[in-house]
Amino acid sequence: MTQPNDLDIDQVAADLDNVAAALSRLSDGTYWTDEVSGEELPAEVLAADPTARRQS
C-alpha cells in the first residue's frame, strides 16, 4: 500500500534528469529552442515548465 507521503523515486529521478538537461541546454545556448523543430519556445511554455524541451 502506497502512503501519501511516499516518494516516487522514478519520478524524482526523471525530474532531476530534466533539470540537468535544462541546465545543459542553458549552458550551450539552446534552452529557448524547441529541440525538435528548432523554433523558439514561447516564454509562457518555459514559465509553465522550465524544463520543457519542446512546445506541445
N, C-alpha and C positions, 0 to 999 in steps of 0.2 A: 504494500500500500504506500503510495506517494504522499508525503506530508506537504502542506502548503509552503513550508519554509525550505524544502529540499531544493538544492541547486541542480539544474540540468547542465551537467558538466560538458556535454557535447555542444549545447547552445553557447555556453561561456567560451569554449574553445573556438567556435565559429565566429563569435563576436570579436574575440581577440585577433583572429586571423584577418577579419575585415578591417579592424583598426590598423593593424600592421600594413595591410595593403594600401589603405588610405594615406598613411604616413609616407610610405614609399612613393606613391603617386604624387603627393605634395612635394616631396624632395626632388623628384625628377621633372616636375612641372606639368604633369598630366592630370592633376587632381580634378580640374574643372572640365575634363574632356570625357565624353561617353566612350568607353573602351571598345565598343562595337562599331558605332557609326563615325566616331571621330568628331562629332559635333559637340558644341559647348553644352555642358549641363546647366540648366537654369538654376539660379540661386535658390529658388523655392524647393527644388529637389534636394539640394545639398543641405538646406536648412532643416528639412523634414528628416533626412537621413544622411548625416555627414560621411557615412561610409559607402554611399551609393556609387556604383561604378557605371551605371547606365540609366537612362531615362526609361521608365516603364511605359 
